[in-house]
Amino acid sequence: MSFVGQALNCTCLVLVAISVGIFWANKQLQSEITQLNSQAETLKIQLENIHQTCEDKVVGAFPRIPATHIVTHNDTQVQGLDMARNVTFISLYVADNKDSWSCIKNQVKSIKTAFPNAKILKTVVTTNTENIKLVSGVTTVGNFRNRAEALNKAIKQINTPYFFVMHPNFIIEPKGSDTGIEWLHHALVVTPGVDIIGGSVLHSNNELVVPCYSLNLCNWTITQKYEYKRSFGEIMICDEVSHSFMARKEIIAKFNDELFDKDLEAGDYMFVDFFLRAKKRELTTANRPEVLFVQQNLCVLQEISNAANMENVLPFARKHQVMQFKNPENKIYSICDGSRSTNICTTENMLKDFKFPNWYNDGMFAYPFVIKQAIHTLEIVSEQMRKASIVFALRGETLFGAVMTKSILPWGQLNSIQLSVFGTKTEITKFASTNGYKHNVNGDTITLAVQAPNFSSSMEVEITIKSPDNVKFVNIRVNGKLYPTPSDPIAALKKEYGENYLHGKDGKTDNMFSCKVENHHACMPAMPSRGASTYQENYCEI
């Protein structure tokens, strides 16, 4: 074979080898590509799951609001809405109030100027039918003796998809402005999961308020706190908003046609009650802060949530079984405040008149005034004993509460304050007589009946007489004040309650502790004993 032929053969062999190598490399590459595609698909699924998890966390509390329903400022959308056709305006005229006629005329004028063909229902509150005046272009629903009945009657006559309740003291902004109420209508249309929506309030003193409050019932207290749960574009999700608001007609059925309670006329608590019941019915309430309601100078708002008119909110307290009201400024008012406190705040009265559950027998936190009375009783007696040079220390449930919560134990045996006195019976009987306390002697135990100021009944102080020999003390702080305890308070608790001392007196029973009133806001959690739970578990925010 010639040299050329050999060269050609070698070249062919090299080309074949290269082709085989390329074939196998391509096959290997295709396998790796297939593997990479599979891994990419797996990664895509994982990312989608992560995204869905994040989305679920964002809107999980608001399942009726899809994440895509984000409210934004869209002039084209709002111009296509027909407010006059889709919304019924409800204007409340309190005829017996001074300047009310001027207020409602201005209110109706603001509506008619913005929406000339608007359907307006005027509902009248009066005790004198001669006070009734007609307003051109407005339908008068009727005359009623209170605001709740007047509003409920008007709401029953709604035949539009939406309705708008106007607080009598306010007017609306002109149509076409960024602060007009058409933006409330727009939010309800583009966000089907929202049921009720309000706006901002400009008071006559030029104070701007964006009403967006949470409403929480906890341990005999209702807390109204300025906070929103979530924002969706330009709306804020709240529990309570302005008392001028727009809502869907469908919500009426959720309230059995009675949105407002006629027994809650004091202040504006019928509105607070409405929003609280809306929350319990899982309706979604929102605020669109750009919308503005302007208070008229002559129209005065009713003051709520202060000590001077606490007696007026007793119907609300009975209905929702609360004794304390905490407002957005963090001030707490109680139905026990005021001149009638001694007649109202007794355990007997809570059970018979208010129909409240028995806090101890039904597994609940103690009534707030019971805890307050125990704190004051401890302060009074300890101060008197110090002045009388009587050596004492905290004992029993009183010591247990000091160790557990630095306060009086709100779920313990609050029928008495428990102390040890290192002295003689004679010292204590003399002390009782000097301070005018009725007392009972039973062996080494002396029980005093201590009447603290501003409380209608006395509280027992259970004193155990002990030897004064070789006694050492440490101080522990209770409600900000120092009190003596045995030098080893934990050993003292173990001696009284055994090794299971962290359960307190309840730990001595084998009975499972549980609340007997289902879903009550003052319920304690089910547990082997009250003391077995933690401070965090037992205290919602007040």
C-alpha positions in Angstrom: 0.0 0.0 0.0 1.3 3.4 -0.9 2.2 6.0 1.6 -0.8 8.1 0.5 -3.3 5.3 1.1 -1.9 4.6 4.5 -2.2 8.3 5.4 -5.9 8.3 4.2 -6.6 5.2 6.3 -5.1 6.8 9.4 -7.1 10.0 8.8 -10.3 8.0 8.4 -9.6 6.1 11.6 -9.0 9.4 13.5 -12.2 10.9 12.1 -14.2 7.8 13.2 -12.7 8.1 16.6 -13.5 11.7 16.8 -17.1 11.0 15.6 -17.5 8.3 18.2 -16.2 10.7 20.9 -18.5 13.4 19.8 -21.4 11.0 19.8 -20.8 9.8 23.3 -20.1 13.4 24.5 -23.3 14.5 23.0 -25.2 11.7 24.6 -23.6 12.5 27.9 -24.5 16.2 27.4 -28.1 15.3 26.6 -28.3 13.2 29.8 -26.9 16.1 31.8 -29.3 18.5 30.2 -32.2 16.2 31.0 -31.0 16.0 34.6 -30.6 19.8 34.8 -34.1 20.2 33.3 -35.5 17.9 36.0 -33.6 19.7 38.7 -34.9 23.0 37.3 -38.5 21.8 37.3 -38.0 20.6 40.9 -36.6 24.0 41.9 -39.5 25.7 40.1 -42.0 23.7 42.1 -40.1 24.5 45.3 -40.0 28.2 44.5 -43.7 28.1 43.7 -44.4 26.4 47.1 -42.3 29.0 48.9 -44.1 31.8 47.1 -47.5 30.3 47.9 -46.4 29.9 51.5 -45.4 33.6 51.7 -48.6 34.6 49.9 -50.6 32.5 52.3 -48.9 34.2 55.3 -49.7 37.6 53.8 -53.3 37.1 53.1 -54.0 34.1 55.3 -55.9 36.2 57.8 -58.0 37.7 54.9 -58.9 34.7 52.7 -61.7 36.6 51.0 -59.2 39.2 49.6 -57.1 37.6 46.8 -53.6 38.9 46.6 -54.3 40.2 43.1 -57.0 42.6 44.5 -54.7 45.5 45.4 -56.5 48.8 45.6 -54.7 51.6 43.7 -55.6 55.2 42.7 -57.2 54.7 39.3 -59.1 57.7 37.8 -60.3 55.7 34.8 -61.9 53.0 37.0 -63.6 55.5 39.4 -65.0 57.5 36.5 -66.8 54.5 35.2 -68.7 54.0 38.5 -72.3 55.2 39.0 -72.6 56.2 42.6 -76.1 57.7 42.2 -77.4 54.4 40.9 -75.5 51.9 43.1 -75.3 53.6 46.5 -78.1 54.7 48.9 -77.1 57.6 51.3 -78.5 57.5 54.8 -78.6 60.8 56.6 -79.5 60.9 60.3 -81.4 64.0 61.5 -81.5 64.3 65.3 -84.2 66.9 65.4 -84.2 67.8 69.1 -80.5 68.7 69.1 -79.4 72.4 68.7 -78.2 73.3 65.3 -79.1 69.9 63.9 -81.3 71.4 61.1 -78.3 73.4 59.8 -76.1 70.3 60.0 -78.4 68.1 58.0 -79.0 70.8 55.4 -75.3 71.2 54.9 -74.8 67.5 54.8 -77.5 66.9 52.1 -76.1 69.8 50.1 -72.7 68.3 50.1 -74.2 65.0 48.8 -76.4 66.7 46.2 -73.5 68.9 44.9 -71.3 65.8 44.4 -74.1 63.5 43.2 -77.2 65.4 41.9 -79.2 62.3 41.4 -78.2 60.5 44.6 -80.8 58.5 46.5 -80.9 59.9 50.0 -82.9 58.5 52.9 -83.4 60.9 55.8 -84.3 59.2 59.0 -85.4 61.4 62.0 -84.8 61.1 65.7 -87.2 63.2 67.7 -89.6 63.2 70.6 -91.7 66.0 69.0 -93.2 65.4 65.6 -93.6 69.2 65.1 -89.8 69.3 64.7 -90.0 67.4 61.4 -88.9 69.4 58.4 -88.8 68.2 54.8 -85.7 68.5 52.6 -86.1 68.8 48.9 -85.1 65.7 46.9 -84.7 63.6 50.1 -87.0 60.7 51.2 -88.0 60.9 54.9 -88.1 57.3 56.3 -89.9 58.1 59.5 -89.6 59.5 63.0 -88.0 57.4 65.8 -87.1 57.9 69.4 -83.4 56.8 69.1 -80.7 56.8 66.5 -80.3 53.0 66.3 -84.0 52.5 65.4 -83.9 55.3 62.9 -80.8 53.9 61.2 -82.1 50.3 61.2 -85.4 51.3 59.6 -83.6 53.2 56.8 -81.3 50.4 56.2 -84.2 48.0 55.7 -85.4 50.2 52.7 -82.1 49.9 50.8 -82.5 48.5 47.3 -79.0 49.3 45.9 -75.9 47.1 46.1 -74.2 49.5 48.5 -75.2 52.0 51.2 -73.5 54.8 52.9 -74.2 55.8 56.6 -73.5 59.5 57.3 -72.7 60.6 60.8 -74.9 63.7 61.3 -71.9 66.0 62.1 -70.0 65.6 58.9 -70.1 66.6 55.2 -68.3 64.9 52.2 -65.7 66.3 49.9 -66.6 67.4 46.3 -66.8 64.8 43.6 -63.7 64.4 41.5 -61.3 65.3 44.3 -58.8 62.8 45.6 -60.6 62.9 49.0 -64.1 62.2 47.6 -66.2 59.2 48.8 -66.3 57.7 45.3 -63.0 56.2 46.2 -64.8 54.1 48.9 -67.2 52.9 46.3 -64.2 52.1 44.0 -62.5 50.1 46.8 -65.6 48.0 47.4 -66.0 47.3 43.7 -62.4 46.2 43.0 -62.0 44.4 46.3 -64.9 41.9 46.7 -63.6 40.6 50.0 -64.0 44.0 51.8 -67.5 44.5 53.3 -67.3 47.8 55.2 -65.0 50.8 54.5 -64.5 54.2 56.1 -62.2 57.2 55.6 -60.3 59.9 57.5 -61.9 62.5 59.7 -61.1 66.2 59.9 -62.5 67.7 63.1 -63.6 71.3 63.4 -60.4 72.1 65.4 -58.4 71.1 62.3 -57.3 67.8 63.9 -57.0 65.0 61.3 -57.7 61.5 62.5 -57.3 58.3 60.5 -59.7 56.0 62.4 -58.3 52.5 62.0 -58.6 50.6 65.3 -58.4 47.0 66.5 -61.1 45.9 69.0 -60.1 43.2 71.4 -62.0 41.7 74.3 -59.7 40.3 77.0 -60.1 39.6 80.7 -63.3 41.7 81.2 -61.7 44.6 79.2 -62.4 46.0 75.7 -59.3 47.6 74.2 -59.6 50.0 71.3 -56.1 50.4 69.8 -54.9 52.4 66.8 -53.5 49.8 64.5 -54.2 48.1 61.2 -53.8 44.4 60.5 -52.7 44.6 56.9 -52.7 47.0 53.9 -53.8 46.1 50.4 -52.6 48.8 48.2 -54.4 52.0 49.4 -56.7 50.4 52.0 -56.0 49.5 55.6 -57.7 46.5 57.2 -59.0 47.3 60.7 -61.7 46.3 63.1 -63.3 49.7 63.6 -63.2 52.7 61.2 -65.0 56.1 60.9 -68.6 56.2 61.9 -69.4 57.5 58.5 -68.9 54.4 56.2 -69.9 52.6 53.1 -70.9 48.9 53.1 -72.4 46.2 51.0 -76.1 45.5 51.2 -75.3 41.8 51.7 -74.0 42.4 55.3 -77.5 43.3 56.5 -78.5 39.7 56.5 -75.5 38.9 58.8 -77.1 41.1 61.5 -80.7 39.9 61.1 -81.6 43.4 59.7 -80.5 45.1 63.0 -77.1 46.7 62.5 -77.4 49.0 65.5 -78.5 48.1 69.1 -81.2 50.5 70.4 -80.0 49.9 74.0 -76.6 51.4 73.3 -77.4 55.1 72.7 -74.8 56.5 75.0 -72.0 58.2 73.3 -71.2 56.4 70.0 -71.0 52.9 71.6 -73.7 51.6 69.2 -71.1 52.1 66.5 -68.4 50.3 68.5 -70.9 47.5 69.1 -71.6 47.3 65.4 -68.0 47.0 64.4 -67.3 44.5 67.2 -70.2 42.3 66.0 -69.0 42.7 62.4 -65.6 41.3 63.5 -67.3 38.3 65.2 -69.2 37.6 62.0 -65.9 37.5 60.1 -66.8 40.6 58.0 -63.8 42.5 56.7 -63.6 46.2 57.6 -61.2 48.6 55.9 -60.2 52.3 55.9 -59.2 54.3 52.8 -57.3 57.2 54.5 -57.3 59.5 51.4 -61.1 59.9 51.7 -62.1 62.7 54.0 -65.1 63.5 56.2 -65.2 67.1 57.4 -66.8 68.0 60.7 -69.1 71.1 60.6 -68.3 73.8 63.1 -71.8 73.9 64.6 -72.1 70.1 64.9 -70.6 68.7 68.1 -69.4 65.1 68.5 -70.6 63.1 71.5 -67.8 62.3 74.0 -67.2 58.7 74.8 -64.9 56.6 76.9 -64.3 58.9 79.9 -65.0 58.5 83.6 -67.7 61.1 83.7 -70.1 59.1 81.6 -69.2 55.6 82.4 -72.6 55.0 83.9 -74.1 55.6 80.4 -72.2 52.6 78.9 -73.5 50.0 81.3 -75.7 48.4 78.6 -72.6 47.9 76.5 -70.8 46.4 79.5 -73.6 44.0 80.2 -73.9 43.0 76.6 -70.2 42.2 76.0 -69.5 41.3 79.7 -66.7 43.9 80.2 -65.9 46.1 83.1 -63.0 48.2 81.7 -62.6 50.3 78.6 -59.1 51.1 77.3 -59.1 53.8 74.7 -56.5 54.5 71.9 -54.6 56.9 74.3 -54.0 53.9 76.6 -56.3 55.3 79.3 -58.4 52.7 81.2 -61.9 53.6 82.4 -64.0 51.3 84.5 -67.7 50.9 85.2 -66.6 51.1 88.9 -65.5 54.7 88.4 -68.0 57.4 89.5 -70.6 57.9 92.2 -72.4 54.6 91.8 -69.2 52.4 92.0 -70.1 51.0 95.4 -73.5 49.9 94.2 -72.2 48.4 90.9 -68.9 46.7 91.5 -69.7 43.8 93.9 -69.4 40.2 93.0 -73.1 39.7 94.0 -74.1 42.5 91.6 -72.0 41.1 88.7 -73.8 37.8 89.1 -77.4 38.9 89.7 -77.7 42.2 87.8 -75.1 41.9 85.0 -75.5 38.1 84.7 -71.7 37.6 84.5 -70.2 34.2 85.0 -68.8 33.4 88.5 -65.1 34.0 87.7 -63.7 31.4 90.2 -66.3 28.7 89.9 -66.4 29.0 86.1 -62.6 28.9 85.6 -62.0 32.6 84.6 -59.8 35.5 85.6 -60.9 37.4 88.6 -63.1 40.5 88.1 -60.8 43.6 87.8 -62.2 45.2 90.9 -61.6 42.1 93.0 -57.9 42.2 92.1 -57.8 46.0 92.7 -59.5 45.5 96.1 -56.9 42.8 97.1 -54.0 45.1 96.1 -55.4 48.0 98.2 -56.2 45.7 101.1 -52.6 44.4 101.2 -51.3 48.0 101.0 -53.5 49.2 103.8 -52.9 46.4 106.3 -49.2 46.2 105.7 -48.8 50.0 106.2 -50.8 49.8 109.4 -48.7 46.8 110.7 -45.5 48.7 110.0 -46.8 51.6 112.0 -47.8 49.3 114.8 -44.3 47.6 114.7 -45.8 44.3 113.9 -43.4 41.9 112.1 -45.2 40.2 109.2 -44.4 38.4 105.9 -46.4 37.3 102.9 -47.7 33.8 103.0 -49.7 31.3 100.9 -51.4 32.5 97.7 -50.3 36.0 98.4 -46.6 35.0 98.4 -47.3 32.7 95.4 -48.7 35.6 93.4 -45.7 37.8 94.4 -43.2 35.1 93.1 -45.2 34.3 90.0 -46.4 37.7 88.8 -45.1 40.4 91.2 -48.7 41.1 91.9 -51.9 39.6 93.3 -52.5 36.3 91.6 -55.5 37.0 89.3 -56.6 33.4 89.1 -55.9 32.3 92.7 -57.8 32.3 96.0 -58.8 36.0 96.0 -61.2 35.8 98.9 -58.4 36.7 101.3 -54.9 38.2 101.8 -52.6 35.7 103.6 -49.9 36.8 106.0 -47.7 35.4 108.7 -47.2 37.5 111.8 -44.3 36.8 114.1 -45.7 37.8 117.5 -48.7 37.0 119.7 -52.4 36.7 119.3 -52.8 39.6 121.7 -50.9 41.9 119.4 -53.2 41.1 116.5 -56.5 41.3 118.4 -55.3 44.7 119.8 -54.3 45.7 116.2 -57.8 44.7 114.9 -59.6 46.6 117.6 -57.5 49.7 117.2 -58.2 49.8 113.4 -61.9 48.9 113.8 -61.6 45.5 112.1 -64.0 42.7 113.0 -62.0 39.6 113.6 -62.3 35.9 114.3 -59.8 33.7 116.2 -59.4 30.0 115.3 -56.4 28.5 117.0 -53.3 30.2 115.6 -55.2 31.8 112.8 -56.9 35.2 113.1 -59.1 36.5 110.3 -59.7 40.2 109.9 -62.5 41.8 107.9 -60.8 44.8 106.2 -62.9 47.4 104.5 -60.8 49.3 101.9 -62.1 52.8 100.9 -64.3 53.0 97.8 -65.2 49.3 98.0 -68.6 48.1 99.0 -67.6 45.0 100.9 -64.8 43.9 103.1 -62.0 41.4 102.3 -60.6 38.9 104.6 -57.0 39.1 105.8 -56.0 35.6 107.1 -53.1 35.9 109.6 -51.2 32.9 110.9 -49.3 33.5 114.2 -45.7 32.2 114.2 -42.8 32.2 116.6 -40.6 35.3 116.3 -37.4 33.3 117.1 -34.6 33.2 114.5 -36.7 34.8 111.7 -34.9 36.3 108.7 -36.5 38.1 105.8 -36.0 39.2 102.2 -38.1 41.8 100.4 -40.0 41.2 97.2 -41.8 43.7 95.1 -45.5 43.5 94.6 -47.2 46.1 92.3 -44.2 48.4 92.7 -44.0 48.2 96.5 -41.7 46.1 98.7 -43.0 43.5 101.1 -41.2 41.1 103.5 -41.1 37.4 102.8 -39.3 34.5 104.5 -35.6 34.5 103.7 -36.2 31.5 101.4 -39.7 32.1 99.9 -39.4 29.1 97.6 -38.8 26.8 100.6 -41.8 28.3 102.3 -44.0 27.6 99.2 -42.7 24.0 99.0 -43.5 23.6 102.7 -47.1 24.8 102.1 -47.8 23.2 98.7 -45.3 20.4 98.3 -42.8 19.8 95.5 -45.5 20.8 93.0 -45.5 24.3 94.5 -45.6 26.1 91.1 -49.2 25.0 90.8 -50.1 26.8 94.0 -53.2 25.7 96.0 -54.8 24.3 92.9 -52.0 21.9 92.5 -53.2 20.0 95.5 -56.3 18.7 93.6 -56.4 16.1 90.9 -59.2 17.7 89.1 -58.5 19.0 85.6 -59.1 22.8 85.5 -61.0 24.2 82.6 -63.2 27.2 81.7 -66.9 26.4 81.8 -68.0 29.2 79.5 -66.9 28.4 76.0 -64.9 31.1 74.1 -65.4 33.7 76.8 -62.8 36.5 76.7 -62.0 36.0 80.4 -61.4 32.2 80.2 -58.3 30.7 81.5 -56.6 28.0 79.5 -57.4 24.3 80.3 -54.6 22.9 82.5 -54.1 20.6 85.4 -54.2 23.7 87.6 -54.3 27.4 87.2 -50.8 27.9 88.4 -49.3 25.5 85.9 -49.6 28.0 83.0 -47.3 30.9 82.4 -47.8 34.6 82.7 -47.7 35.0 78.9 -50.3 32.3 78.3 -52.7 33.8 80.8 -52.5 37.4 79.8 -53.8 38.8 76.6 -52.8 42.4 76.0 -54.7 45.0 78.0 
